[in-house]
Amino acid sequence: MALLIFLFWVALNGRVTWEIVWLGAAITVPAMIFLCKCCDWSLKREKALYRAAPLMLGYAGTVIVEIVKANLALCRLVYGGKPDAVVRRIPTQLKSRLARMVLANSITLTPGTVTLQCRPGELVVHCLTPRMAQGLEDTVFERKLRKIEDVLHG
């Protein structure tokens, strides 16, 4: 979080000078003290966040690849097939609300699917074809999010 706060400061300034770096560091330290005292943040969580960062970047790449693949499948459906929409309940093993929300939004971002409801243990998803619905059970999204959850929550 400290690195994100510092990088946000630098990005807001639009240039990097020694004054901006020093002032950014001077702002980041009190912001981290505030987070630790008032927002239930800790250095242990900070370390876990840095350990999970490569997995999070990998997840973002996976979402982009899946969006492209879903776009191609949707083009084939539009030009050569008929939609046969279905609504399915998709079980999920994700524990945290944040991870379930990220999964639901990732599914909604992929063309042809929309998450209708997000509950503990399951998602309700609308798909344009039954084949799209089959691909949602134990998705690559969920597997990667479980790895991220393991790193963040132990």
NUDOMAR-620595 format. One record per residue: residue in three letters; x, y, z of N, C-alpha, C in turn; residue number from 0. Coordinates in pm, whole numbers. Atoms other than C-alpha are relative to their C-alpha. Layout:
NUDOMAR-620595
{r:ALA	nxx:X	nyy:Y	nzz:Z	caxx:X	cayy:Y	cazz:Z	cxx:X	cyy:Y	czz:Z	k:NUM}
...
//
This chain:
NUDOMAR-620595
{r:MET	nxx:82	nyy:-118	nzz:0	caxx:0	cayy:0	cazz:0	cxx:88	cyy:125	czz:0	k:0}
{r:ALA	nxx:-91	nyy:-116	nzz:-5	caxx:288	cayy:234	cazz:77	cxx:53	cyy:31	czz:-140	k:1}
{r:LEU	nxx:-50	nyy:-20	nzz:135	caxx:428	cayy:182	cazz:-271	cxx:-109	cyy:59	czz:-89	k:2}
{r:LEU	nxx:111	nyy:-54	nzz:79	caxx:85	cayy:248	cazz:-425	cxx:-26	cyy:147	czz:32	k:3}
{r:ILE	nxx:20	nyy:-140	nzz:-40	caxx:44	cayy:569	cazz:-227	cxx:109	cyy:86	czz:-60	k:4}
{r:PHE	nxx:-112	nyy:-76	nzz:53	caxx:390	cayy:685	cazz:-330	cxx:-11	cyy:14	czz:-152	k:5}
{r:LEU	nxx:11	nyy:-7	nzz:146	caxx:338	cayy:597	cazz:-699	cxx:-117	cyy:87	czz:-43	k:6}
{r:PHE	nxx:114	nyy:-86	nzz:29	caxx:-1	cayy:768	cazz:-695	cxx:42	cyy:146	czz:12	k:7}
{r:TRP	nxx:-50	nyy:-136	nzz:-20	caxx:168	cayy:1082	cazz:-560	cxx:86	cyy:44	czz:-119	k:8}
{r:VAL	nxx:-87	nyy:-33	nzz:113	caxx:430	cayy:1073	cazz:-834	cxx:-82	cyy:17	czz:-127	k:9}
{r:ALA	nxx:84	nyy:-10	nzz:120	caxx:166	cayy:1012	cazz:-1102	cxx:-81	cyy:129	czz:-1	k:10}
{r:LEU	nxx:77	nyy:-126	nzz:-6	caxx:-40	cayy:1308	cazz:-981	cxx:87	cyy:120	czz:-36	k:11}
{r:ASN	nxx:-89	nyy:-111	nzz:30	caxx:265	cayy:1532	cazz:-1016	cxx:43	cyy:3	czz:-146	k:12}
{r:GLY	nxx:-31	nyy:3	nzz:142	caxx:339	cayy:1418	cazz:-1369	cxx:147	cyy:8	czz:-36	k:13}
{r:ARG	nxx:-144	nyy:-2	nzz:26	caxx:716	cayy:1445	cazz:-1334	cxx:71	cyy:-48	czz:126	k:14}
{r:VAL	nxx:-77	nyy:50	nzz:-114	caxx:989	cayy:1310	cazz:-1110	cxx:120	cyy:92	czz:22	k:15}
{r:THR	nxx:-114	nyy:-81	nzz:-43	caxx:1222	cayy:1547	cazz:-929	cxx:32	cyy:-42	czz:143	k:16}
{r:TRP	nxx:-37	nyy:35	nzz:-137	caxx:1406	cayy:1513	cazz:-600	cxx:-100	cyy:56	czz:101	k:17}
{r:GLU	nxx:97	nyy:-60	nzz:-93	caxx:1160	cayy:1749	cazz:-433	cxx:-129	cyy:-83	czz:6	k:18}
{r:ILE	nxx:123	nyy:80	nzz:5	caxx:862	cayy:1542	cazz:-547	cxx:21	cyy:-134	czz:69	k:19}
{r:VAL	nxx:-29	nyy:129	nzz:-66	caxx:1028	cayy:1216	cazz:-432	cxx:5	cyy:17	czz:151	k:20}
{r:TRP	nxx:-10	nyy:-22	nzz:-145	caxx:1112	cayy:1358	cazz:-88	cxx:-135	cyy:35	czz:61	k:21}
{r:LEU	nxx:132	nyy:-35	nzz:-50	caxx:770	cayy:1513	cazz:-43	cxx:-94	cyy:-121	czz:-4	k:22}
{r:GLY	nxx:81	nyy:123	nzz:9	caxx:607	cayy:1189	cazz:-161	cxx:31	cyy:-96	czz:114	k:23}
{r:ALA	nxx:-38	nyy:85	nzz:-113	caxx:803	cayy:993	cazz:99	cxx:-53	cyy:59	czz:131	k:24}
{r:ALA	nxx:49	nyy:-65	nzz:-122	caxx:709	cayy:1249	cazz:363	cxx:-152	cyy:-13	czz:14	k:25}
{r:ILE	nxx:145	nyy:19	nzz:-4	caxx:340	cayy:1206	cazz:273	cxx:-35	cyy:-147	czz:23	k:26}
{r:THR	nxx:29	nyy:143	nzz:-10	caxx:353	cayy:827	cazz:247	cxx:13	cyy:-50	czz:143	k:27}
{r:VAL	nxx:-20	nyy:48	nzz:-137	caxx:486	cayy:773	cazz:601	cxx:-119	cyy:32	czz:90	k:28}
{r:PRO	nxx:118	nyy:-25	nzz:-84	caxx:200	cayy:955	cazz:781	cxx:-126	cyy:-73	czz:-51	k:29}
{r:ALA	nxx:115	nyy:72	nzz:54	caxx:-52	cayy:796	cazz:544	cxx:2	cyy:-146	czz:45	k:30}
{r:MET	nxx:-11	nyy:139	nzz:-46	caxx:78	cayy:448	cazz:638	cxx:-26	cyy:-9	czz:150	k:31}
{r:ILE	nxx:28	nyy:0	nzz:-145	caxx:70	cayy:536	cazz:1009	cxx:-151	cyy:10	czz:22	k:32}
{r:PHE	nxx:146	nyy:-12	nzz:-9	caxx:-293	cayy:644	cazz:965	cxx:-67	cyy:-132	czz:-36	k:33}
{r:LEU	nxx:59	nyy:128	nzz:41	caxx:-377	cayy:319	cazz:781	cxx:17	cyy:-105	czz:108	k:34}
{r:CYS	nxx:-27	nyy:100	nzz:-104	caxx:-215	cayy:109	cazz:1053	cxx:-82	cyy:26	czz:126	k:35}
{r:LYS	nxx:72	nyy:-34	nzz:-124	caxx:-383	cayy:295	cazz:1341	cxx:-151	cyy:-5	czz:-16	k:36}
{r:CYS	nxx:145	nyy:-22	nzz:13	caxx:-728	cayy:362	cazz:1201	cxx:-72	cyy:-97	czz:-94	k:37}
{r:CYS	nxx:66	nyy:80	nzz:103	caxx:-795	cayy:120	cazz:916	cxx:36	cyy:-148	czz:7	k:38}
{r:ASP	nxx:-31	nyy:142	nzz:-19	caxx:-679	cayy:-216	cazz:1055	cxx:98	cyy:-53	czz:-104	k:39}
{r:TRP	nxx:-105	nyy:42	nzz:93	caxx:-379	cayy:-230	cazz:822	cxx:122	cyy:-35	czz:82	k:40}
{r:SER	nxx:-121	nyy:36	nzz:-73	caxx:-52	cayy:-390	cazz:927	cxx:114	cyy:-24	czz:-98	k:41}
{r:LEU	nxx:-116	nyy:28	nzz:84	caxx:297	cayy:-446	cazz:798	cxx:-4	cyy:-143	czz:-52	k:42}
{r:LYS	nxx:17	nyy:139	nzz:46	caxx:215	cayy:-818	cazz:778	cxx:-88	cyy:-3	czz:-126	k:43}
{r:ARG	nxx:86	nyy:-7	nzz:118	caxx:-67	cayy:-737	cazz:535	cxx:72	cyy:67	czz:-117	k:44}
{r:GLU	nxx:-78	nyy:-69	nzz:103	caxx:166	cayy:-505	cazz:347	cxx:93	cyy:-99	czz:-71	k:45}
{r:LYS	nxx:-90	nyy:100	nzz:59	caxx:418	cayy:-788	cazz:295	cxx:-79	cyy:-100	czz:-84	k:46}
{r:ALA	nxx:83	nyy:95	nzz:75	caxx:140	cayy:-1026	cazz:184	cxx:-46	cyy:62	czz:-132	k:47}
{r:LEU	nxx:42	nyy:-69	nzz:121	caxx:21	cayy:-766	cazz:-66	cxx:113	cyy:2	czz:-103	k:48}
{r:TYR	nxx:-113	nyy:1	nzz:93	caxx:370	cayy:-740	cazz:-217	cxx:28	cyy:-140	czz:-54	k:49}
{r:ARG	nxx:-19	nyy:138	nzz:48	caxx:397	cayy:-1121	cazz:-235	cxx:-107	cyy:-38	czz:-102	k:50}
{r:ALA	nxx:111	nyy:32	nzz:90	caxx:59	cayy:-1136	cazz:-412	cxx:1	cyy:84	czz:-128	k:51}
{r:ALA	nxx:0	nyy:-91	nzz:115	caxx:139	cayy:-855	cazz:-659	cxx:27	cyy:-71	czz:-133	k:52}
{r:PRO	nxx:-21	nyy:68	nzz:128	caxx:287	cayy:-1084	cazz:-930	cxx:-121	cyy:-86	czz:-39	k:53}
{r:LEU	nxx:119	nyy:79	nzz:30	caxx:-17	cayy:-1311	cazz:-902	cxx:-114	cyy:89	czz:-49	k:54}
{r:MET	nxx:105	nyy:-94	nzz:41	caxx:-247	cayy:-1009	cazz:-933	cxx:24	cyy:49	czz:-143	k:55}
{r:LEU	nxx:-32	nyy:-41	nzz:137	caxx:-65	cayy:-893	cazz:-1247	cxx:-29	cyy:-114	czz:-98	k:56}
{r:GLY	nxx:32	nyy:117	nzz:82	caxx:-93	cayy:-1246	cazz:-1387	cxx:-150	cyy:-15	czz:-19	k:57}
{r:TYR	nxx:146	nyy:7	nzz:10	caxx:-464	cayy:-1240	cazz:-1310	cxx:-52	cyy:103	czz:-99	k:58}
{r:ALA	nxx:43	nyy:-104	nzz:94	caxx:-507	cayy:-912	cazz:-1497	cxx:29	cyy:-42	czz:-144	k:59}
{r:GLY	nxx:-31	nyy:50	nzz:134	caxx:-332	cayy:-1065	cazz:-1798	cxx:-96	cyy:-109	czz:-44	k:60}
{r:THR	nxx:95	nyy:108	nzz:31	caxx:-557	cayy:-1370	cazz:-1780	cxx:-137	cyy:58	czz:-37	k:61}
{r:VAL	nxx:129	nyy:-63	nzz:31	caxx:-867	cayy:-1147	cazz:-1776	cxx:3	cyy:56	czz:-141	k:62}
{r:ILE	nxx:-11	nyy:-57	nzz:134	caxx:-745	cayy:-969	cazz:-2089	cxx:-6	cyy:-109	czz:-106	k:63}
{r:VAL	nxx:1	nyy:111	nzz:95	caxx:-678	cayy:-1298	cazz:-2270	cxx:-140	cyy:-59	czz:-11	k:64}
{r:GLU	nxx:134	nyy:59	nzz:2	caxx:-1019	cayy:-1437	cazz:-2171	cxx:-101	cyy:94	czz:-66	k:65}
{r:ILE	nxx:89	nyy:-95	nzz:67	caxx:-1192	cayy:-1118	cazz:-2289	cxx:17	cyy:-11	czz:-151	k:66}
{r:VAL	nxx:-25	nyy:14	nzz:144	caxx:-1028	cayy:-1153	cazz:-2631	cxx:-60	cyy:-130	czz:-51	k:67}
{r:LYS	nxx:57	nyy:129	nzz:43	caxx:-1123	cayy:-1522	cazz:-2653	cxx:-153	cyy:5	czz:-2	k:68}
{r:ALA	nxx:145	nyy:-9	nzz:-5	caxx:-1481	cayy:-1447	cazz:-2550	cxx:-54	cyy:90	czz:-113	k:69}
{r:ASN	nxx:41	nyy:-84	nzz:113	caxx:-1502	cayy:-1169	cazz:-2810	cxx:-2	cyy:-79	czz:-130	k:70}
{r:LEU	nxx:-4	nyy:82	nzz:121	caxx:-1399	cayy:-1413	cazz:-3082	cxx:-116	cyy:-100	czz:-2	k:71}
{r:ALA	nxx:112	nyy:94	nzz:-9	caxx:-1654	cayy:-1669	cazz:-2961	cxx:-133	cyy:71	czz:-24	k:72}
{r:LEU	nxx:123	nyy:-76	nzz:20	caxx:-1922	cayy:-1401	cazz:-2954	cxx:-17	cyy:40	czz:-146	k:73}
{r:CYS	nxx:8	nyy:-31	nzz:143	caxx:-1838	cayy:-1296	cazz:-3310	cxx:-48	cyy:-122	czz:-79	k:74}
{r:ARG	nxx:46	nyy:122	nzz:67	caxx:-1879	cayy:-1658	cazz:-3424	cxx:-148	cyy:-24	czz:26	k:75}
{r:LEU	nxx:141	nyy:19	nzz:-35	caxx:-2211	cayy:-1674	cazz:-3241	cxx:-89	cyy:98	czz:-77	k:76}
{r:VAL	nxx:81	nyy:-102	nzz:67	caxx:-2339	cayy:-1350	cazz:-3393	cxx:-11	cyy:-29	czz:-150	k:77}
{r:TYR	nxx:0	nyy:18	nzz:144	caxx:-2239	cayy:-1439	cazz:-3749	cxx:-39	cyy:-140	czz:-44	k:78}
{r:GLY	nxx:26	nyy:134	nzz:48	caxx:-2301	cayy:-1811	cazz:-3752	cxx:-89	cyy:-85	czz:88	k:79}
{r:GLY	nxx:77	nyy:86	nzz:-89	caxx:-2513	cayy:-1933	cazz:-3466	cxx:-120	cyy:73	czz:57	k:80}
{r:LYS	nxx:114	nyy:-59	nzz:-67	caxx:-2818	cayy:-1874	cazz:-3259	cxx:24	cyy:-4	czz:150	k:81}
{r:PRO	nxx:-15	nyy:2	nzz:-145	caxx:-2801	cayy:-1768	cazz:-2898	cxx:-110	cyy:-85	czz:64	k:82}
{r:ASP	nxx:93	nyy:82	nzz:-78	caxx:-2966	cayy:-2007	cazz:-2655	cxx:30	cyy:32	czz:147	k:83}
{r:ALA	nxx:-38	nyy:-53	nzz:-130	caxx:-2945	cayy:-1807	cazz:-2334	cxx:-41	cyy:-91	czz:114	k:84}
{r:VAL	nxx:26	nyy:79	nzz:-120	caxx:-2924	cayy:-1987	cazz:-2000	cxx:45	cyy:79	czz:123	k:85}
{r:VAL	nxx:-42	nyy:-56	nzz:-128	caxx:-2898	cayy:-1884	cazz:-1637	cxx:44	cyy:-117	czz:85	k:86}
{r:ARG	nxx:-57	nyy:111	nzz:-78	caxx:-2675	cayy:-2104	cazz:-1422	cxx:50	cyy:49	czz:135	k:87}
{r:ARG	nxx:-62	nyy:-23	nzz:-131	caxx:-2571	cayy:-2122	cazz:-1061	cxx:138	cyy:-63	czz:-7	k:88}
{r:ILE	nxx:-139	nyy:45	nzz:9	caxx:-2194	cayy:-2151	cazz:-1051	cxx:56	cyy:-5	czz:142	k:89}
{r:PRO	nxx:-58	nyy:7	nzz:-134	caxx:-2043	cayy:-2283	cazz:-726	cxx:139	cyy:62	czz:2	k:90}
{r:THR	nxx:-133	nyy:-59	nzz:-16	caxx:-1737	cayy:-2102	cazz:-596	cxx:55	cyy:-35	czz:138	k:91}
{r:GLN	nxx:-65	nyy:32	nzz:-127	caxx:-1486	cayy:-2188	cazz:-325	cxx:73	cyy:121	czz:58	k:92}
{r:LEU	nxx:-66	nyy:-119	nzz:-50	caxx:-1367	cayy:-1832	cazz:-275	cxx:-59	cyy:41	czz:134	k:93}
{r:LYS	nxx:43	nyy:-29	nzz:-136	caxx:-1381	cayy:-1723	cazz:88	cxx:-34	cyy:148	czz:22	k:94}
{r:SER	nxx:19	nyy:-142	nzz:-29	caxx:-1355	cayy:-1345	cazz:84	cxx:-101	cyy:64	czz:-94	k:95}
{r:ARG	nxx:97	nyy:-75	nzz:81	caxx:-1620	cayy:-1106	cazz:-38	cxx:69	cyy:70	czz:-116	k:96}
{r:LEU	nxx:-74	nyy:-70	nzz:104	caxx:-1358	cayy:-914	cazz:-233	cxx:32	cyy:-94	czz:-116	k:97}
{r:ALA	nxx:-34	nyy:95	nzz:106	caxx:-1245	cayy:-1223	cazz:-425	cxx:-124	cyy:-40	czz:-80	k:98}
{r:ARG	nxx:123	nyy:33	nzz:71	caxx:-1605	cayy:-1317	cazz:-507	cxx:-45	cyy:116	czz:-89	k:99}
{r:MET	nxx:36	nyy:-117	nzz:78	caxx:-1669	cayy:-962	cazz:-626	cxx:90	cyy:13	czz:-124	k:100}
{r:VAL	nxx:-92	nyy:-6	nzz:114	caxx:-1358	cayy:-969	cazz:-847	cxx:-36	cyy:-108	czz:-102	k:101}
{r:LEU	nxx:41	nyy:107	nzz:91	caxx:-1468	cayy:-1304	cazz:-992	cxx:-128	cyy:38	czz:-74	k:102}
{r:ALA	nxx:127	nyy:-39	nzz:63	caxx:-1821	cayy:-1175	cazz:-1057	cxx:23	cyy:108	czz:-106	k:103}
{r:ASN	nxx:-27	nyy:-106	nzz:97	caxx:-1689	cayy:-863	cazz:-1230	cxx:83	cyy:-50	czz:-117	k:104}
{r:SER	nxx:-78	nyy:57	nzz:110	caxx:-1437	cayy:-1063	cazz:-1434	cxx:-90	cyy:-77	czz:-95	k:105}
{r:ILE	nxx:95	nyy:74	nzz:85	caxx:-1718	cayy:-1287	cazz:-1558	cxx:-85	cyy:99	czz:-80	k:106}
{r:THR	nxx:83	nyy:-99	nzz:69	caxx:-1930	cayy:-983	cazz:-1643	cxx:80	cyy:73	czz:-109	k:107}
{r:LEU	nxx:-82	nyy:-67	nzz:101	caxx:-1639	cayy:-823	cazz:-1831	cxx:19	cyy:-85	czz:-126	k:108}
{r:THR	nxx:-17	nyy:83	nzz:118	caxx:-1609	cayy:-1122	cazz:-2062	cxx:-131	cyy:0	czz:-79	k:109}
{r:PRO	nxx:121	nyy:-10	nzz:81	caxx:-1856	cayy:-1079	cazz:-2350	cxx:-79	cyy:-130	czz:-3	k:110}
{r:GLY	nxx:88	nyy:116	nzz:6	caxx:-2155	cayy:-1312	cazz:-2352	cxx:-44	cyy:-50	czz:136	k:111}
{r:THR	nxx:37	nyy:42	nzz:-135	caxx:-2181	cayy:-1349	cazz:-1975	cxx:-24	cyy:121	czz:88	k:112}
{r:VAL	nxx:30	nyy:-106	nzz:-96	caxx:-2332	cayy:-1135	cazz:-1701	cxx:-29	cyy:-66	czz:134	k:113}
{r:THR	nxx:28	nyy:51	nzz:-134	caxx:-2321	cayy:-1208	cazz:-1329	cxx:-122	cyy:73	czz:54	k:114}
{r:LEU	nxx:124	nyy:-57	nzz:-49	caxx:-2668	cayy:-1156	cazz:-1190	cxx:-2	cyy:13	czz:152	k:115}
{r:GLN	nxx:3	nyy:0	nzz:-145	caxx:-2609	cayy:-1238	cazz:-826	cxx:129	cyy:-63	czz:53	k:116}
{r:CYS	nxx:-124	nyy:48	nzz:-62	caxx:-2307	cayy:-1293	cazz:-603	cxx:-30	cyy:-30	czz:146	k:117}
{r:ARG	nxx:28	nyy:42	nzz:-138	caxx:-2362	cayy:-1494	cazz:-284	cxx:116	cyy:-86	czz:50	k:118}
{r:PRO	nxx:-104	nyy:90	nzz:-51	caxx:-2130	cayy:-1685	cazz:-52	cxx:-22	cyy:-141	czz:-55	k:119}
{r:GLY	nxx:8	nyy:136	nzz:51	caxx:-2059	cayy:-2015	cazz:-222	cxx:-52	cyy:-14	czz:-141	k:120}
{r:GLU	nxx:50	nyy:14	nzz:137	caxx:-2220	cayy:-1938	cazz:-557	cxx:-20	cyy:135	czz:-67	k:121}
{r:LEU	nxx:33	nyy:-115	nzz:84	caxx:-2270	cayy:-1694	cazz:-841	cxx:-114	cyy:-43	czz:-93	k:122}
{r:VAL	nxx:104	nyy:25	nzz:99	caxx:-2577	cayy:-1671	cazz:-1063	cxx:39	cyy:79	czz:-124	k:123}
{r:VAL	nxx:-56	nyy:-60	nzz:121	caxx:-2465	cayy:-1605	cazz:-1420	cxx:-92	cyy:-25	czz:-119	k:124}
{r:HIS	nxx:74	nyy:11	nzz:125	caxx:-2654	cayy:-1538	cazz:-1744	cxx:102	cyy:-16	czz:-112	k:125}
{r:CYS	nxx:-91	nyy:27	nzz:111	caxx:-2480	cayy:-1683	cazz:-2051	cxx:-81	cyy:-8	czz:-129	k:126}
{r:LEU	nxx:69	nyy:5	nzz:128	caxx:-2571	cayy:-1656	cazz:-2419	cxx:-14	cyy:-141	czz:-55	k:127}
{r:THR	nxx:10	nyy:139	nzz:46	caxx:-2506	cayy:-2026	cazz:-2481	cxx:31	cyy:-95	czz:116	k:128}
{r:PRO	nxx:-35	nyy:98	nzz:-104	caxx:-2492	cayy:-2341	cazz:-2265	cxx:150	cyy:-31	czz:2	k:129}
{r:ARG	nxx:-145	nyy:26	nzz:6	caxx:-2132	cayy:-2391	cazz:-2385	cxx:78	cyy:103	czz:82	k:130}
{r:MET	nxx:-64	nyy:-104	nzz:-81	caxx:-2032	cayy:-2059	cazz:-2226	cxx:-20	cyy:-30	czz:149	k:131}
{r:ALA	nxx:29	nyy:32	nzz:-139	caxx:-2197	cayy:-2173	cazz:-1903	cxx:87	cyy:-115	czz:48	k:132}
{r:GLN	nxx:-86	nyy:111	nzz:-38	caxx:-1995	cayy:-2497	cazz:-1903	cxx:141	cyy:48	czz:33	k:133}
{r:GLY	nxx:-134	nyy:-52	nzz:-22	caxx:-1675	cayy:-2297	cazz:-1920	cxx:16	cyy:79	czz:129	k:134}
{r:LEU	nxx:-7	nyy:-80	nzz:-122	caxx:-1762	cayy:-2110	cazz:-1600	cxx:27	cyy:-80	czz:125	k:135}
{r:GLU	nxx:-23	nyy:81	nzz:-120	caxx:-1733	cayy:-2401	cazz:-1359	cxx:150	cyy:-26	czz:14	k:136}
{r:ASP	nxx:-143	nyy:10	nzz:-30	caxx:-1386	cayy:-2404	cazz:-1201	cxx:83	cyy:70	czz:-108	k:137}
{r:THR	nxx:-69	nyy:-79	nzz:103	caxx:-1263	cayy:-2128	cazz:-1429	cxx:143	cyy:31	czz:40	k:138}
{r:VAL	nxx:-137	nyy:-44	nzz:-26	caxx:-907	cayy:-2011	cazz:-1460	cxx:-4	cyy:122	czz:92	k:139}
{r:PHE	nxx:15	nyy:-116	nzz:-89	caxx:-1032	cayy:-1693	cazz:-1291	cxx:-1	cyy:-45	czz:146	k:140}
{r:GLU	nxx:14	nyy:43	nzz:-139	caxx:-1132	cayy:-1879	cazz:-977	cxx:128	cyy:-66	czz:51	k:141}
{r:ARG	nxx:-125	nyy:65	nzz:-44	caxx:-815	cayy:-2090	cazz:-964	cxx:105	cyy:103	czz:36	k:142}
{r:LYS	nxx:-99	nyy:-104	nzz:-29	caxx:-596	cayy:-1780	cazz:-983	cxx:-39	cyy:82	czz:123	k:143}
{r:LEU	nxx:45	nyy:-76	nzz:-118	caxx:-809	cayy:-1594	cazz:-727	cxx:20	cyy:-80	czz:128	k:144}
{r:ARG	nxx:-26	nyy:82	nzz:-118	caxx:-778	cayy:-1889	cazz:-486	cxx:146	cyy:7	czz:40	k:145}
{r:LYS	nxx:-144	nyy:-14	nzz:-31	caxx:-398	cayy:-1867	cazz:-515	cxx:28	cyy:135	czz:65	k:146}
{r:ILE	nxx:-19	nyy:-133	nzz:-58	caxx:-414	cayy:-1494	cazz:-445	cxx:-54	cyy:4	czz:142	k:147}
{r:GLU	nxx:57	nyy:6	nzz:-135	caxx:-642	cayy:-1556	cazz:-145	cxx:93	cyy:-75	czz:96	k:148}
{r:ASP	nxx:-92	nyy:76	nzz:-86	caxx:-396	cayy:-1816	cazz:-11	cxx:119	cyy:85	czz:41	k:149}
{r:VAL	nxx:-115	nyy:-85	nzz:-33	caxx:-109	cayy:-1568	cazz:-28	cxx:-41	cyy:112	czz:97	k:150}
{r:LEU	nxx:43	nyy:-114	nzz:-82	caxx:-309	cayy:-1283	cazz:124	cxx:-51	cyy:-40	czz:138	k:151}
{r:HIS	nxx:64	nyy:38	nzz:-127	caxx:-492	cayy:-1474	cazz:397	cxx:60	cyy:-123	czz:64	k:152}
{r:GLY	nxx:-68	nyy:115	nzz:-58	caxx:-269	cayy:-1773	cazz:454	cxx:-73	cyy:-124	czz:5	k:153}
//
